[in-house]
């Protein structure tokens, strides 16, 4: 996983009015926290943030946060914990960053990609992807871009469960119930 940088400036204000002025200036308020670390409030460019998150890892990207603290540089390796968006415009209003420890496992949501052409689809069935992502616990350096689910053996009216996905030993799939990932639907009946 490549490391990118995002620059920000430590901020003192925390009121709603201060946050509005930041947004009017083209910046967003943000906070960074982590286990055993002091929380930092800062401002960051939403455009630069989206550049960092637009890579293949998306919201699971790990990057260096470089903060200007009155001329002194503070640096933390972080991930996005939460993005608050405007419900209408979808513009980012606030961001929460989590300082990661490379030796501690993190829990992330990873997209599922269906692999292979199923037997059922070859017989005229239709593939339906039921789940688009799954939670994975692993060290930050092992976060995958995607999780592959092989559907090549599925016949009509069969489905693939999350428990059937094979992952490397450094990854742990986290789920409470064994949910369906994909299923092959019967062919649509034609009207005669």
C-alpha positions in Angstrom: 0.0 0.0 0.0 1.6 3.3 -1.1 1.8 6.2 1.3 0.5 9.6 0.2 0.6 12.9 2.1 -2.3 15.2 3.1 -1.4 18.6 4.5 -3.5 20.5 7.0 -3.2 23.3 9.5 -3.8 23.0 13.3 -6.8 25.1 14.3 -7.8 26.7 17.6 -11.5 27.5 17.0 -14.1 24.9 17.5 -17.4 26.8 17.3 -20.0 26.4 14.6 -19.3 29.9 13.3 -15.6 29.1 13.0 -16.4 25.9 11.1 -18.7 27.9 8.7 -15.9 30.4 8.0 -13.5 27.5 7.3 -16.0 26.0 4.8 -16.5 29.4 3.2 -12.7 29.6 2.7 -12.8 26.2 0.9 -11.5 24.1 3.9 -13.2 21.7 6.2 -12.8 21.1 10.0 -11.2 17.8 10.9 -10.0 15.9 14.0 -7.4 13.2 14.4 -7.3 10.8 17.3 -5.8 7.5 18.2 -5.0 5.2 21.1 -2.8 6.9 23.6 -2.5 10.1 21.5 -3.7 13.6 22.0 -6.6 14.6 19.7 -5.7 17.2 17.2 -8.2 19.7 15.6 -7.2 21.0 12.2 -8.4 22.2 8.8 -7.8 20.5 5.5 -8.7 20.9 1.9 -11.6 18.7 0.8 -10.2 18.6 -2.7 -6.9 17.3 -1.5 -8.6 14.8 0.8 -10.6 13.4 -2.1 -7.4 13.0 -4.2 -6.0 10.8 -1.4 -9.2 8.8 -1.2 -9.7 8.4 -4.9 -7.0 5.6 -5.3 -7.7 1.9 -5.5 -8.0 1.5 -1.7 -10.7 4.2 -1.5 -11.7 4.9 2.1 -9.3 2.3 3.4 -6.3 4.3 2.2 -3.5 4.8 4.6 -1.6 8.1 4.3 0.5 10.5 6.2 -1.2 13.5 7.7 1.3 16.4 7.8 0.0 19.3 10.0 1.4 22.8 10.3 1.4 23.8 14.0 2.6 27.4 14.0 5.7 26.5 11.9 6.3 23.1 13.6 5.4 20.0 11.6 3.3 17.2 13.2 3.1 14.0 11.3 0.8 11.0 11.8 0.0 7.9 9.7 -3.8 7.8 9.5 -6.9 6.4 7.9 -10.3 8.0 7.5 -12.7 7.0 10.3 -15.7 9.0 9.3 -16.7 11.6 6.7 -19.7 13.8 7.4 -21.4 14.9 4.2 -24.2 17.4 3.4 -27.3 15.3 2.7 -28.3 17.3 -0.4 -25.0 18.4 -2.0 -22.9 15.5 -0.7 -20.0 18.0 0.0 -17.8 16.9 2.8 -18.6 18.9 6.0 -16.2 17.3 8.5 -13.6 14.5 8.6 -12.5 12.2 11.4 -9.0 10.6 11.0 -7.7 7.7 13.1 -3.9 7.5 13.8 -3.0 3.9 13.2 -0.4 1.7 14.8 1.3 -0.5 12.2 1.5 -3.4 14.8 -2.3 -3.3 15.7 -5.0 -4.8 13.6 -7.7 -2.6 12.2 -11.3 -3.3 11.1 -12.1 -2.2 7.6 -14.9 -2.7 5.1 -13.6 -4.1 1.8 -15.5 -4.5 -1.5 -16.4 -8.0 -2.7 -15.6 -8.8 -6.4 -17.3 -11.9 -8.0 -14.8 -14.0 -9.9 -15.5 -16.6 -12.6 -18.5 -17.4 -14.8 -20.9 -19.7 -13.0 -22.3 -22.9 -14.4 -25.8 -21.6 -13.7 -25.2 -18.4 -15.8 -24.0 -20.6 -18.6 -27.3 -22.5 -18.4 -29.3 -19.3 -18.8 -29.5 -18.2 -15.2 -28.8 -14.6 -13.9 -26.1 -13.7 -11.4 -27.2 -11.5 -8.6 -24.6 -10.0 -6.2 -26.3 -9.8 -2.8 -23.5 -8.3 -0.7 -21.1 -5.6 -2.0 -18.6 -5.6 0.9 -17.4 -7.5 4.0 -15.6 -6.4 7.1 -12.0 -7.6 7.4 -9.7 -7.4 10.4 -6.0 -7.3 9.7 -2.8 -5.3 10.1 -2.8 -2.1 8.2 -0.1 -3.3 5.7 -2.3 -6.3 4.8 -5.5 -4.3 3.9 -6.6 -5.7 0.5 -8.1 -3.6 -2.3 -10.9 -6.2 -2.8 -12.0 -9.6 -1.6 -12.6 -12.2 -4.4 -15.5 -14.5 -4.3 -15.4 -17.4 -6.7 -18.8 -18.1 -8.2 -17.8 -20.5 -11.0 -19.3 -23.6 -9.4 -22.7 -22.1 -8.6 -25.7 -23.6 -10.4 -29.2 -22.2 -10.8 -30.8 -21.4 -7.5 -27.5 -21.8 -5.6 -25.7 -19.1 -3.6 -22.3 -18.3 -2.3 -22.1 -17.6 1.4 -19.5 -15.3 3.1 -18.1 -18.3 5.0 -17.1 -19.9 1.6 -14.8 -17.1 0.7 -11.1 -18.1 0.9 -8.8 -15.4 2.2 -5.1 -15.3 3.1 -4.2 -16.3 6.7 -3.3 -12.7 7.6 -7.0 -11.6 7.0 -9.9 -12.4 9.2 -13.5 -12.0 7.8 -15.7 -10.5 10.4 -19.5 -11.2 10.3 -22.2 -12.2 12.8 -24.4 -14.2 10.5 -23.3 -16.3 7.5 -24.9 -14.1 4.8 -25.3 -14.6 1.0 -22.8 -12.9 -1.2 -24.2 -13.9 -4.6 -26.9 -16.2 -6.0 -27.8 -17.5 -9.4 -31.5 -16.8 -10.2 -33.5 -19.0 -12.5 -33.9 -17.8 -16.1 -36.8 -15.4 -16.7 -39.8 -17.2 -18.2 -40.7 -15.8 -21.6 -44.3 -14.9 -22.3 -45.7 -17.0 -25.2 
